[in-house]
Amino acid sequence: MQYIWLFLVTTSFSLLLFSNPNAILTAMTAATQNAVSLCISLVGIYALWLGVINLAKNCGILQTLCKKINPFVKKLFGAHNDEISADLSLNLSANLLGIGNASTPPAIRAIKNMDKGNGKLTKGMAMLFVINACGLQIVPTTVIGIRSNLGSANPTDILLPCLITSLATTAVGILLVNLFFGHNK
């Protein structure tokens, strides 16, 4: 993958160098400014939602939520110990709120704990990966925040389309994992 990126960057710079050398510095500066602006806006969004999650965790709301969705988690991922179930529940909750980066640490912990040292992909591990890759979201907070920061007239216009597409892709993903691994494994 690194060679592909190296090729793309080298080719782009070479083409710009021979076609319009003055544009290289302008393009690099503009791209850097855009990247920094995006990072600053995302920091605010993530700080807010990570704070909300931390508050929910300290108030016991997260534990209550984990207990509520635990039957669903067991049905999707199979029976696991309380630590794995809590990580899976936290991961799903963060994803449903649209803060996927906040869901990464519990997903990594859950995968490590599900691995049991054998290094083989299990149905639960595959299911977690597929659900995270499909991006099931009720409220896509990151995208709404980006749209808001970029001056969208109505940044929440994407709620229904995001919900429909993420439900559809997640349903297909769950179906494919069940077909590949068998429904009861």
Rosetta constraint file for C-alpha pairs under 8 A:
AtomPair CA 1 CA 5 HARMONIC 6.48 0.50
AtomPair CA 2 CA 6 HARMONIC 6.06 0.50
AtomPair CA 3 CA 7 HARMONIC 5.99 0.50
AtomPair CA 4 CA 8 HARMONIC 6.21 0.50
AtomPair CA 5 CA 9 HARMONIC 6.08 0.50
AtomPair CA 6 CA 10 HARMONIC 5.94 0.50
AtomPair CA 7 CA 11 HARMONIC 5.91 0.50
AtomPair CA 8 CA 12 HARMONIC 6.06 0.50
AtomPair CA 9 CA 13 HARMONIC 6.13 0.50
AtomPair CA 10 CA 14 HARMONIC 6.02 0.50
AtomPair CA 11 CA 15 HARMONIC 6.09 0.50
AtomPair CA 12 CA 16 HARMONIC 6.14 0.50
AtomPair CA 13 CA 17 HARMONIC 5.87 0.50
AtomPair CA 13 CA 24 HARMONIC 7.25 0.50
AtomPair CA 14 CA 18 HARMONIC 6.33 0.50
AtomPair CA 15 CA 19 HARMONIC 5.92 0.50
AtomPair CA 15 CA 20 HARMONIC 7.99 0.50
AtomPair CA 16 CA 20 HARMONIC 5.16 0.50
AtomPair CA 16 CA 21 HARMONIC 5.71 0.50
AtomPair CA 16 CA 23 HARMONIC 6.96 0.50
AtomPair CA 16 CA 24 HARMONIC 6.30 0.50
AtomPair CA 17 CA 21 HARMONIC 4.38 0.50
AtomPair CA 17 CA 24 HARMONIC 7.09 0.50
AtomPair CA 20 CA 24 HARMONIC 7.46 0.50
AtomPair CA 22 CA 26 HARMONIC 6.99 0.50
AtomPair CA 23 CA 27 HARMONIC 5.80 0.50
AtomPair CA 24 CA 28 HARMONIC 6.08 0.50
AtomPair CA 25 CA 29 HARMONIC 6.03 0.50
AtomPair CA 26 CA 30 HARMONIC 6.08 0.50
AtomPair CA 27 CA 31 HARMONIC 5.98 0.50
AtomPair CA 28 CA 32 HARMONIC 6.10 0.50
AtomPair CA 29 CA 33 HARMONIC 6.18 0.50
AtomPair CA 30 CA 34 HARMONIC 6.17 0.50
AtomPair CA 31 CA 35 HARMONIC 6.12 0.50
AtomPair CA 32 CA 36 HARMONIC 6.18 0.50
AtomPair CA 33 CA 37 HARMONIC 6.13 0.50
AtomPair CA 34 CA 38 HARMONIC 6.12 0.50
AtomPair CA 35 CA 39 HARMONIC 6.17 0.50
AtomPair CA 36 CA 40 HARMONIC 6.17 0.50
AtomPair CA 37 CA 41 HARMONIC 6.26 0.50
AtomPair CA 38 CA 42 HARMONIC 6.10 0.50
AtomPair CA 38 CA 146 HARMONIC 7.63 0.50
AtomPair CA 39 CA 43 HARMONIC 6.07 0.50
AtomPair CA 40 CA 44 HARMONIC 6.64 0.50
AtomPair CA 41 CA 45 HARMONIC 6.53 0.50
AtomPair CA 41 CA 145 HARMONIC 7.67 0.50
AtomPair CA 41 CA 146 HARMONIC 7.09 0.50
AtomPair CA 41 CA 149 HARMONIC 6.88 0.50
AtomPair CA 42 CA 46 HARMONIC 5.98 0.50
AtomPair CA 42 CA 142 HARMONIC 7.29 0.50
AtomPair CA 42 CA 145 HARMONIC 7.60 0.50
AtomPair CA 42 CA 146 HARMONIC 7.37 0.50
AtomPair CA 43 CA 47 HARMONIC 5.85 0.50
AtomPair CA 44 CA 48 HARMONIC 6.23 0.50
AtomPair CA 45 CA 49 HARMONIC 6.42 0.50
AtomPair CA 45 CA 141 HARMONIC 7.77 0.50
AtomPair CA 45 CA 142 HARMONIC 6.73 0.50
AtomPair CA 45 CA 145 HARMONIC 6.50 0.50
AtomPair CA 46 CA 50 HARMONIC 5.69 0.50
AtomPair CA 46 CA 99 HARMONIC 7.31 0.50
AtomPair CA 46 CA 102 HARMONIC 7.86 0.50
AtomPair CA 46 CA 142 HARMONIC 7.91 0.50
AtomPair CA 47 CA 51 HARMONIC 5.89 0.50
AtomPair CA 48 CA 52 HARMONIC 6.28 0.50
AtomPair CA 49 CA 53 HARMONIC 6.13 0.50
AtomPair CA 49 CA 99 HARMONIC 7.26 0.50
AtomPair CA 50 CA 54 HARMONIC 6.02 0.50
AtomPair CA 50 CA 102 HARMONIC 6.80 0.50
AtomPair CA 51 CA 55 HARMONIC 6.04 0.50
AtomPair CA 52 CA 56 HARMONIC 6.08 0.50
AtomPair CA 53 CA 57 HARMONIC 6.07 0.50
AtomPair CA 53 CA 62 HARMONIC 7.68 0.50
AtomPair CA 54 CA 58 HARMONIC 6.17 0.50
AtomPair CA 55 CA 59 HARMONIC 6.07 0.50
AtomPair CA 56 CA 60 HARMONIC 6.14 0.50
AtomPair CA 56 CA 61 HARMONIC 4.90 0.50
AtomPair CA 56 CA 62 HARMONIC 5.35 0.50
AtomPair CA 57 CA 61 HARMONIC 6.03 0.50
AtomPair CA 57 CA 62 HARMONIC 4.85 0.50
AtomPair CA 57 CA 63 HARMONIC 6.93 0.50
AtomPair CA 60 CA 64 HARMONIC 6.38 0.50
AtomPair CA 61 CA 65 HARMONIC 6.11 0.50
AtomPair CA 62 CA 66 HARMONIC 6.01 0.50
AtomPair CA 62 CA 90 HARMONIC 7.54 0.50
AtomPair CA 63 CA 67 HARMONIC 6.24 0.50
AtomPair CA 63 CA 86 HARMONIC 7.84 0.50
AtomPair CA 64 CA 68 HARMONIC 6.26 0.50
AtomPair CA 65 CA 69 HARMONIC 6.26 0.50
AtomPair CA 65 CA 89 HARMONIC 7.80 0.50
AtomPair CA 66 CA 70 HARMONIC 5.70 0.50
AtomPair CA 66 CA 85 HARMONIC 7.83 0.50
AtomPair CA 66 CA 86 HARMONIC 6.09 0.50
AtomPair CA 66 CA 89 HARMONIC 5.24 0.50
AtomPair CA 66 CA 90 HARMONIC 6.95 0.50
AtomPair CA 67 CA 71 HARMONIC 7.86 0.50
AtomPair CA 69 CA 73 HARMONIC 6.16 0.50
AtomPair CA 69 CA 89 HARMONIC 6.72 0.50
AtomPair CA 70 CA 74 HARMONIC 6.04 0.50
AtomPair CA 70 CA 85 HARMONIC 6.82 0.50
AtomPair CA 70 CA 89 HARMONIC 6.81 0.50
AtomPair CA 71 CA 75 HARMONIC 6.19 0.50
AtomPair CA 72 CA 76 HARMONIC 6.23 0.50
AtomPair CA 73 CA 77 HARMONIC 5.78 0.50
AtomPair CA 73 CA 78 HARMONIC 7.35 0.50
AtomPair CA 73 CA 85 HARMONIC 6.97 0.50
AtomPair CA 73 CA 88 HARMONIC 7.00 0.50
AtomPair CA 73 CA 89 HARMONIC 6.72 0.50
AtomPair CA 74 CA 78 HARMONIC 4.63 0.50
AtomPair CA 74 CA 79 HARMONIC 5.13 0.50
AtomPair CA 74 CA 80 HARMONIC 7.36 0.50
AtomPair CA 74 CA 85 HARMONIC 7.63 0.50
AtomPair CA 75 CA 79 HARMONIC 7.74 0.50
AtomPair CA 76 CA 124 HARMONIC 7.32 0.50
AtomPair CA 76 CA 127 HARMONIC 7.26 0.50
AtomPair CA 77 CA 123 HARMONIC 7.14 0.50
AtomPair CA 77 CA 124 HARMONIC 4.32 0.50
AtomPair CA 77 CA 125 HARMONIC 7.65 0.50
AtomPair CA 77 CA 127 HARMONIC 6.61 0.50
AtomPair CA 77 CA 128 HARMONIC 7.44 0.50
AtomPair CA 78 CA 124 HARMONIC 6.43 0.50
AtomPair CA 80 CA 84 HARMONIC 6.03 0.50
AtomPair CA 80 CA 85 HARMONIC 6.10 0.50
AtomPair CA 81 CA 85 HARMONIC 6.22 0.50
AtomPair CA 82 CA 86 HARMONIC 5.96 0.50
AtomPair CA 83 CA 87 HARMONIC 6.28 0.50
AtomPair CA 84 CA 88 HARMONIC 6.09 0.50
AtomPair CA 84 CA 109 HARMONIC 7.69 0.50
AtomPair CA 84 CA 110 HARMONIC 5.18 0.50
AtomPair CA 84 CA 113 HARMONIC 6.67 0.50
AtomPair CA 84 CA 114 HARMONIC 7.41 0.50
AtomPair CA 85 CA 89 HARMONIC 6.02 0.50
AtomPair CA 85 CA 110 HARMONIC 7.94 0.50
AtomPair CA 86 CA 90 HARMONIC 6.06 0.50
AtomPair CA 87 CA 91 HARMONIC 6.03 0.50
AtomPair CA 87 CA 106 HARMONIC 4.76 0.50
AtomPair CA 87 CA 107 HARMONIC 6.48 0.50
AtomPair CA 87 CA 109 HARMONIC 6.96 0.50
AtomPair CA 87 CA 110 HARMONIC 5.72 0.50
AtomPair CA 88 CA 92 HARMONIC 6.16 0.50
AtomPair CA 88 CA 106 HARMONIC 6.80 0.50
AtomPair CA 88 CA 107 HARMONIC 6.51 0.50
AtomPair CA 88 CA 110 HARMONIC 6.38 0.50
AtomPair CA 88 CA 128 HARMONIC 7.94 0.50
AtomPair CA 89 CA 93 HARMONIC 6.04 0.50
AtomPair CA 90 CA 94 HARMONIC 6.11 0.50
AtomPair CA 90 CA 103 HARMONIC 6.89 0.50
AtomPair CA 90 CA 106 HARMONIC 6.64 0.50
AtomPair CA 91 CA 95 HARMONIC 6.18 0.50
AtomPair CA 91 CA 102 HARMONIC 7.83 0.50
AtomPair CA 91 CA 103 HARMONIC 4.46 0.50
AtomPair CA 91 CA 104 HARMONIC 7.04 0.50
AtomPair CA 91 CA 106 HARMONIC 5.72 0.50
AtomPair CA 91 CA 107 HARMONIC 5.84 0.50
AtomPair CA 92 CA 96 HARMONIC 6.07 0.50
AtomPair CA 92 CA 103 HARMONIC 7.30 0.50
AtomPair CA 93 CA 97 HARMONIC 6.36 0.50
AtomPair CA 93 CA 103 HARMONIC 7.91 0.50
AtomPair CA 94 CA 98 HARMONIC 6.40 0.50
AtomPair CA 94 CA 99 HARMONIC 5.43 0.50
AtomPair CA 94 CA 100 HARMONIC 6.23 0.50
AtomPair CA 94 CA 102 HARMONIC 6.27 0.50
AtomPair CA 94 CA 103 HARMONIC 5.22 0.50
AtomPair CA 95 CA 99 HARMONIC 5.62 0.50
AtomPair CA 95 CA 100 HARMONIC 5.03 0.50
AtomPair CA 95 CA 103 HARMONIC 6.19 0.50
AtomPair CA 95 CA 132 HARMONIC 7.39 0.50
AtomPair CA 95 CA 135 HARMONIC 6.81 0.50
AtomPair CA 95 CA 136 HARMONIC 6.39 0.50
AtomPair CA 95 CA 137 HARMONIC 5.86 0.50
AtomPair CA 96 CA 136 HARMONIC 5.98 0.50
AtomPair CA 96 CA 137 HARMONIC 4.14 0.50
AtomPair CA 96 CA 138 HARMONIC 5.11 0.50
AtomPair CA 96 CA 139 HARMONIC 6.58 0.50
AtomPair CA 96 CA 140 HARMONIC 7.89 0.50
AtomPair CA 97 CA 137 HARMONIC 6.03 0.50
AtomPair CA 97 CA 138 HARMONIC 6.03 0.50
AtomPair CA 97 CA 139 HARMONIC 5.11 0.50
AtomPair CA 97 CA 140 HARMONIC 6.42 0.50
AtomPair CA 97 CA 141 HARMONIC 6.64 0.50
AtomPair CA 98 CA 137 HARMONIC 5.29 0.50
AtomPair CA 98 CA 138 HARMONIC 7.00 0.50
AtomPair CA 98 CA 139 HARMONIC 5.46 0.50
AtomPair CA 98 CA 140 HARMONIC 4.15 0.50
AtomPair CA 98 CA 141 HARMONIC 4.99 0.50
AtomPair CA 98 CA 142 HARMONIC 6.23 0.50
AtomPair CA 99 CA 103 HARMONIC 6.84 0.50
AtomPair CA 99 CA 140 HARMONIC 7.37 0.50
AtomPair CA 99 CA 141 HARMONIC 6.48 0.50
AtomPair CA 99 CA 142 HARMONIC 6.33 0.50
AtomPair CA 100 CA 104 HARMONIC 6.69 0.50
AtomPair CA 100 CA 132 HARMONIC 7.98 0.50
AtomPair CA 100 CA 135 HARMONIC 7.80 0.50
AtomPair CA 103 CA 107 HARMONIC 6.31 0.50
AtomPair CA 104 CA 108 HARMONIC 6.17 0.50
AtomPair CA 105 CA 109 HARMONIC 6.26 0.50
AtomPair CA 106 CA 110 HARMONIC 6.02 0.50
AtomPair CA 107 CA 111 HARMONIC 6.12 0.50
AtomPair CA 107 CA 128 HARMONIC 7.54 0.50
AtomPair CA 108 CA 112 HARMONIC 6.16 0.50
AtomPair CA 109 CA 113 HARMONIC 6.12 0.50
AtomPair CA 110 CA 114 HARMONIC 5.98 0.50
AtomPair CA 111 CA 115 HARMONIC 6.02 0.50
AtomPair CA 111 CA 125 HARMONIC 6.02 0.50
AtomPair CA 112 CA 116 HARMONIC 7.28 0.50
AtomPair CA 114 CA 124 HARMONIC 7.71 0.50
AtomPair CA 114 CA 125 HARMONIC 6.99 0.50
AtomPair CA 115 CA 119 HARMONIC 6.08 0.50
AtomPair CA 115 CA 120 HARMONIC 7.01 0.50
AtomPair CA 115 CA 121 HARMONIC 7.54 0.50
AtomPair CA 115 CA 122 HARMONIC 7.79 0.50
AtomPair CA 115 CA 125 HARMONIC 7.93 0.50
AtomPair CA 121 CA 125 HARMONIC 6.19 0.50
AtomPair CA 121 CA 126 HARMONIC 6.64 0.50
AtomPair CA 122 CA 126 HARMONIC 6.21 0.50
AtomPair CA 123 CA 127 HARMONIC 5.97 0.50
AtomPair CA 123 CA 177 HARMONIC 7.18 0.50
AtomPair CA 123 CA 178 HARMONIC 7.96 0.50
AtomPair CA 123 CA 181 HARMONIC 6.08 0.50
AtomPair CA 123 CA 185 HARMONIC 6.87 0.50
AtomPair CA 124 CA 128 HARMONIC 6.17 0.50
AtomPair CA 125 CA 129 HARMONIC 6.27 0.50
AtomPair CA 126 CA 130 HARMONIC 6.08 0.50
AtomPair CA 126 CA 177 HARMONIC 6.92 0.50
AtomPair CA 127 CA 131 HARMONIC 6.04 0.50
AtomPair CA 127 CA 174 HARMONIC 6.69 0.50
AtomPair CA 127 CA 177 HARMONIC 6.33 0.50
AtomPair CA 128 CA 132 HARMONIC 6.11 0.50
AtomPair CA 129 CA 133 HARMONIC 6.02 0.50
AtomPair CA 130 CA 134 HARMONIC 6.01 0.50
AtomPair CA 130 CA 170 HARMONIC 7.53 0.50
AtomPair CA 130 CA 173 HARMONIC 5.97 0.50
AtomPair CA 130 CA 174 HARMONIC 7.28 0.50
AtomPair CA 130 CA 177 HARMONIC 7.85 0.50
AtomPair CA 131 CA 135 HARMONIC 6.40 0.50
AtomPair CA 131 CA 136 HARMONIC 6.79 0.50
AtomPair CA 131 CA 170 HARMONIC 5.91 0.50
AtomPair CA 131 CA 173 HARMONIC 6.98 0.50
AtomPair CA 131 CA 174 HARMONIC 7.35 0.50
AtomPair CA 132 CA 136 HARMONIC 7.25 0.50
AtomPair CA 134 CA 166 HARMONIC 6.36 0.50
AtomPair CA 134 CA 169 HARMONIC 5.71 0.50
AtomPair CA 134 CA 170 HARMONIC 5.33 0.50
AtomPair CA 134 CA 173 HARMONIC 7.20 0.50
AtomPair CA 135 CA 166 HARMONIC 5.96 0.50
AtomPair CA 135 CA 170 HARMONIC 7.37 0.50
AtomPair CA 136 CA 163 HARMONIC 7.42 0.50
AtomPair CA 136 CA 166 HARMONIC 4.71 0.50
AtomPair CA 136 CA 167 HARMONIC 6.07 0.50
AtomPair CA 136 CA 169 HARMONIC 7.97 0.50
AtomPair CA 136 CA 170 HARMONIC 6.26 0.50
AtomPair CA 137 CA 162 HARMONIC 7.23 0.50
AtomPair CA 137 CA 163 HARMONIC 6.15 0.50
AtomPair CA 137 CA 166 HARMONIC 6.37 0.50
AtomPair CA 137 CA 167 HARMONIC 7.93 0.50
AtomPair CA 138 CA 159 HARMONIC 7.57 0.50
AtomPair CA 138 CA 162 HARMONIC 7.86 0.50
AtomPair CA 138 CA 163 HARMONIC 5.73 0.50
AtomPair CA 139 CA 159 HARMONIC 6.50 0.50
AtomPair CA 139 CA 163 HARMONIC 7.72 0.50
AtomPair CA 140 CA 144 HARMONIC 6.18 0.50
AtomPair CA 140 CA 159 HARMONIC 7.00 0.50
AtomPair CA 140 CA 162 HARMONIC 7.31 0.50
AtomPair CA 141 CA 145 HARMONIC 5.94 0.50
AtomPair CA 142 CA 146 HARMONIC 6.20 0.50
AtomPair CA 143 CA 147 HARMONIC 6.07 0.50
AtomPair CA 144 CA 148 HARMONIC 6.03 0.50
AtomPair CA 144 CA 155 HARMONIC 5.30 0.50
AtomPair CA 144 CA 156 HARMONIC 5.96 0.50
AtomPair CA 144 CA 158 HARMONIC 7.77 0.50
AtomPair CA 145 CA 149 HARMONIC 6.11 0.50
AtomPair CA 145 CA 155 HARMONIC 7.58 0.50
AtomPair CA 146 CA 150 HARMONIC 6.16 0.50
AtomPair CA 147 CA 151 HARMONIC 6.44 0.50
AtomPair CA 147 CA 152 HARMONIC 5.36 0.50
AtomPair CA 147 CA 155 HARMONIC 5.23 0.50
AtomPair CA 148 CA 152 HARMONIC 5.35 0.50
AtomPair CA 148 CA 153 HARMONIC 7.84 0.50
AtomPair CA 148 CA 154 HARMONIC 7.71 0.50
AtomPair CA 148 CA 155 HARMONIC 5.39 0.50
AtomPair CA 158 CA 162 HARMONIC 5.83 0.50
AtomPair CA 159 CA 163 HARMONIC 6.10 0.50
AtomPair CA 160 CA 164 HARMONIC 6.12 0.50
AtomPair CA 161 CA 165 HARMONIC 6.10 0.50
AtomPair CA 162 CA 166 HARMONIC 5.86 0.50
AtomPair CA 163 CA 167 HARMONIC 5.95 0.50
AtomPair CA 164 CA 168 HARMONIC 6.14 0.50
AtomPair CA 165 CA 169 HARMONIC 6.09 0.50
AtomPair CA 166 CA 170 HARMONIC 5.92 0.50
AtomPair CA 167 CA 171 HARMONIC 6.01 0.50
AtomPair CA 168 CA 172 HARMONIC 6.26 0.50
AtomPair CA 169 CA 173 HARMONIC 6.02 0.50
AtomPair CA 170 CA 174 HARMONIC 6.05 0.50
AtomPair CA 171 CA 175 HARMONIC 6.14 0.50
AtomPair CA 172 CA 176 HARMONIC 6.13 0.50
AtomPair CA 173 CA 177 HARMONIC 6.21 0.50
AtomPair CA 174 CA 178 HARMONIC 6.18 0.50
AtomPair CA 175 CA 179 HARMONIC 6.12 0.50
AtomPair CA 176 CA 180 HARMONIC 5.99 0.50
AtomPair CA 177 CA 181 HARMONIC 5.94 0.50
AtomPair CA 177 CA 182 HARMONIC 7.75 0.50
AtomPair CA 178 CA 182 HARMONIC 5.05 0.50
AtomPair CA 178 CA 183 HARMONIC 4.85 0.50
AtomPair CA 179 CA 183 HARMONIC 6.74 0.50
AtomPair CA 181 CA 185 HARMONIC 6.47 0.50
